[in-house]
């Protein structure tokens, strides 16, 4: 939540490292690199 990942925020996966970890995501016009274990805690709704 401290990085802007709050309910209702749009998240886009922009890049995946060659071995699959970490992931680069775009959140509120900024980019973050997070591990798959951290990404697993993000609930996605379509």
N, CA, C and O atoms as a GROMACS GRO file, in nm:
protein
  184
    1UNK      N    1   0.082  -0.118   0.000
    1UNK     CA    2   0.000   0.000   0.000
    1UNK      C    3   0.087   0.126   0.000
    1UNK      O    4   0.049   0.228  -0.056
    2UNK      N    5   0.203   0.118   0.062
    2UNK     CA    6   0.292   0.233   0.068
    2UNK      C    7   0.342   0.275  -0.069
    2UNK      O    8   0.386   0.389  -0.088
    3UNK      N    9   0.338   0.183  -0.166
    3UNK     CA   10   0.387   0.211  -0.301
    3UNK      C   11   0.275   0.249  -0.396
    3UNK      O   12   0.298   0.255  -0.517
    4UNK      N   13   0.155   0.273  -0.346
    4UNK     CA   14   0.044   0.313  -0.431
    4UNK      C   15  -0.047   0.200  -0.471
    4UNK      O   16  -0.142   0.221  -0.546
    5UNK      N   17  -0.020   0.080  -0.423
    5UNK     CA   18  -0.106  -0.035  -0.455
    5UNK      C   19  -0.222  -0.041  -0.356
    5UNK      O   20  -0.218  -0.116  -0.258
    6UNK      N   21  -0.323   0.038  -0.382
    6UNK     CA   22  -0.441   0.044  -0.296
    6UNK      C   23  -0.562  -0.004  -0.376
    6UNK      O   24  -0.559  -0.001  -0.499
    7UNK      N   25  -0.668  -0.049  -0.310
    7UNK     CA   26  -0.786  -0.096  -0.382
    7UNK      C   27  -0.836   0.005  -0.486
    7UNK      O   28  -0.846   0.124  -0.458
    8UNK      N   29  -0.865  -0.046  -0.605
    8UNK     CA   30  -0.916   0.038  -0.713
    8UNK      C   31  -0.810   0.093  -0.806
    8UNK      O   32  -0.843   0.157  -0.905
    9UNK      N   33  -0.682   0.069  -0.776
    9UNK     CA   34  -0.573   0.120  -0.859
    9UNK      C   35  -0.549   0.027  -0.976
    9UNK      O   36  -0.545  -0.095  -0.959
   10UNK      N   37  -0.532   0.083  -1.094
   10UNK     CA   38  -0.504   0.005  -1.214
   10UNK      C   39  -0.357  -0.035  -1.214
   10UNK      O   40  -0.269   0.048  -1.193
   11UNK      N   41  -0.331  -0.164  -1.238
   11UNK     CA   42  -0.196  -0.220  -1.241
   11UNK      C   43  -0.175  -0.288  -1.374
   11UNK      O   44  -0.261  -0.364  -1.419
   12UNK      N   45  -0.061  -0.262  -1.439
   12UNK     CA   46  -0.028  -0.324  -1.566
   12UNK      C   47   0.109  -0.390  -1.556
   12UNK      O   48   0.204  -0.326  -1.510
   13UNK      N   49   0.120  -0.516  -1.597
   13UNK     CA   50   0.251  -0.581  -1.603
   13UNK      C   51   0.318  -0.535  -1.730
   13UNK      O   52   0.266  -0.556  -1.840
   14UNK      N   53   0.435  -0.471  -1.718
   14UNK     CA   54   0.503  -0.415  -1.834
   14UNK      C   55   0.622  -0.496  -1.880
   14UNK      O   56   0.664  -0.487  -1.995
   15UNK      N   57   0.680  -0.579  -1.789
   15UNK     CA   58   0.797  -0.657  -1.826
   15UNK      C   59   0.814  -0.772  -1.727
   15UNK      O   60   0.778  -0.760  -1.610
   16UNK      N   61   0.868  -0.882  -1.775
   16UNK     CA   62   0.899  -0.997  -1.691
   16UNK      C   63   1.045  -1.033  -1.716
   16UNK      O   64   1.087  -1.043  -1.830
   17UNK      N   65   1.121  -1.052  -1.609
   17UNK     CA   66   1.262  -1.089  -1.622
   17UNK      C   67   1.276  -1.223  -1.694
   17UNK      O   68   1.182  -1.303  -1.691
   18UNK      N   69   1.389  -1.248  -1.757
   18UNK     CA   70   1.408  -1.372  -1.834
   18UNK      C   71   1.380  -1.501  -1.756
   18UNK      O   72   1.330  -1.598  -1.814
   19UNK      N   73   1.410  -1.504  -1.628
   19UNK     CA   74   1.384  -1.624  -1.549
   19UNK      C   75   1.249  -1.617  -1.477
   19UNK      O   76   1.218  -1.704  -1.395
   20UNK      N   77   1.169  -1.514  -1.506
   20UNK     CA   78   1.034  -1.504  -1.452
   20UNK      C   79   1.021  -1.425  -1.323
   20UNK      O   80   0.909  -1.406  -1.274
   21UNK      N   81   1.131  -1.378  -1.266
   21UNK     CA   82   1.126  -1.304  -1.140
   21UNK      C   83   1.237  -1.203  -1.140
   21UNK      O   84   1.352  -1.243  -1.160
   22UNK      N   85   1.216  -1.076  -1.119
   22UNK     CA   86   1.094  -1.009  -1.078
   22UNK      C   87   1.008  -0.965  -1.196
   22UNK      O   88   1.045  -0.981  -1.312
   23UNK      N   89   0.892  -0.911  -1.162
   23UNK     CA   90   0.800  -0.853  -1.259
   23UNK      C   91   0.810  -0.702  -1.250
   23UNK      O   92   0.829  -0.646  -1.141
   24UNK      N   93   0.798  -0.635  -1.363
   24UNK     CA   94   0.790  -0.489  -1.361
   24UNK      C   95   0.644  -0.452  -1.385
   24UNK      O   96   0.584  -0.495  -1.483
   25UNK      N   97   0.588  -0.372  -1.294
   25UNK     CA   98   0.449  -0.330  -1.308
   25UNK      C   99   0.442  -0.178  -1.313
   25UNK      O  100   0.528  -0.107  -1.260
   26UNK      N  101   0.338  -0.129  -1.379
   26UNK     CA  102   0.314   0.015  -1.385
   26UNK      C  103   0.196   0.046  -1.296
   26UNK      O  104   0.088  -0.012  -1.309
   27UNK      N  105   0.217   0.140  -1.204
   27UNK     CA  106   0.116   0.182  -1.109
   27UNK      C  107   0.118   0.334  -1.102
   27UNK      O  108   0.220   0.393  -1.067
   28UNK      N  109   0.007   0.396  -1.135
   28UNK     CA  110  -0.004   0.542  -1.126
   28UNK      C  111   0.112   0.616  -1.193
   28UNK      O  112   0.176   0.702  -1.132
   29UNK      N  113   0.140   0.582  -1.316
   29UNK     CA  114   0.244   0.645  -1.398
   29UNK      C  115   0.386   0.623  -1.344
   29UNK      O  116   0.479   0.693  -1.386
   30UNK      N  117   0.403   0.529  -1.253
   30UNK     CA  118   0.535   0.491  -1.204
   30UNK      C  119   0.555   0.343  -1.227
   30UNK      O  120   0.459   0.269  -1.246
   31UNK      N  121   0.680   0.298  -1.226
   31UNK     CA  122   0.709   0.157  -1.248
   31UNK      C  123   0.777   0.098  -1.126
   31UNK      O  124   0.866   0.160  -1.067
   32UNK      N  125   0.734  -0.022  -1.088
   32UNK     CA  126   0.790  -0.092  -0.974
   32UNK      C  127   0.834  -0.230  -1.018
   32UNK      O  128   0.775  -0.290  -1.107
   33UNK      N  129   0.938  -0.280  -0.955
   33UNK     CA  130   0.980  -0.419  -0.975
   33UNK      C  131   0.947  -0.494  -0.847
   33UNK      O  132   0.992  -0.458  -0.739
   34UNK      N  133   0.867  -0.599  -0.861
   34UNK     CA  134   0.828  -0.678  -0.745
   34UNK      C  135   0.847  -0.826  -0.776
   34UNK      O  136   0.845  -0.867  -0.892
   35UNK      N  137   0.865  -0.904  -0.674
   35UNK     CA  138   0.881  -1.048  -0.690
   35UNK      C  139   0.744  -1.114  -0.708
   35UNK      O  140   0.642  -1.058  -0.669
   36UNK      N  141   0.744  -1.231  -0.768
   36UNK     CA  142   0.619  -1.303  -0.792
   36UNK      C  143   0.544  -1.330  -0.661
   36UNK      O  144   0.421  -1.326  -0.658
   37UNK      N  145   0.617  -1.357  -0.554
   37UNK     CA  146   0.553  -1.381  -0.425
   37UNK      C  147   0.475  -1.260  -0.377
   37UNK      O  148   0.368  -1.274  -0.318
   38UNK      N  149   0.529  -1.140  -0.401
   38UNK     CA  150   0.459  -1.016  -0.365
   38UNK      C  151   0.341  -0.994  -0.459
   38UNK      O  152   0.234  -0.952  -0.416
   39UNK      N  153   0.361  -1.023  -0.587
   39UNK     CA  154   0.255  -1.004  -0.687
   39UNK      C  155   0.136  -1.096  -0.659
   39UNK      O  156   0.023  -1.063  -0.694
   40UNK      N  157   0.162  -1.211  -0.598
   40UNK     CA  158   0.054  -1.306  -0.569
   40UNK      C  159  -0.048  -1.249  -0.470
   40UNK      O  160  -0.159  -1.300  -0.459
   41UNK      N  161  -0.011  -1.144  -0.399
   41UNK     CA  162  -0.102  -1.083  -0.302
   41UNK      C  163  -0.189  -0.974  -0.364
   41UNK      O  164  -0.272  -0.914  -0.296
   42UNK      N  165  -0.172  -0.947  -0.492
   42UNK     CA  166  -0.251  -0.845  -0.561
   42UNK      C  167  -0.372  -0.915  -0.623
   42UNK      O  168  -0.358  -1.005  -0.705
   43UNK      N  169  -0.490  -0.872  -0.582
   43UNK     CA  170  -0.615  -0.928  -0.632
   43UNK      C  171  -0.654  -0.854  -0.760
   43UNK      O  172  -0.661  -0.731  -0.762
   44UNK      N  173  -0.679  -0.929  -0.866
   44UNK     CA  174  -0.712  -0.871  -0.996
   44UNK      C  175  -0.858  -0.895  -1.027
   44UNK      O  176  -0.906  -1.008  -1.014
   45UNK      N  177  -0.929  -0.791  -1.067
   45UNK     CA  178  -1.067  -0.802  -1.113
   45UNK      C  179  -1.073  -0.752  -1.256
   45UNK      O  180  -1.010  -0.652  -1.290
   46UNK      N  181  -1.148  -0.822  -1.339
   46UNK     CA  182  -1.164  -0.779  -1.480
   46UNK      C  183  -1.292  -0.703  -1.496
   46UNK      O  184  -1.324  -0.658  -1.606
   0.00000   0.00000   0.00000
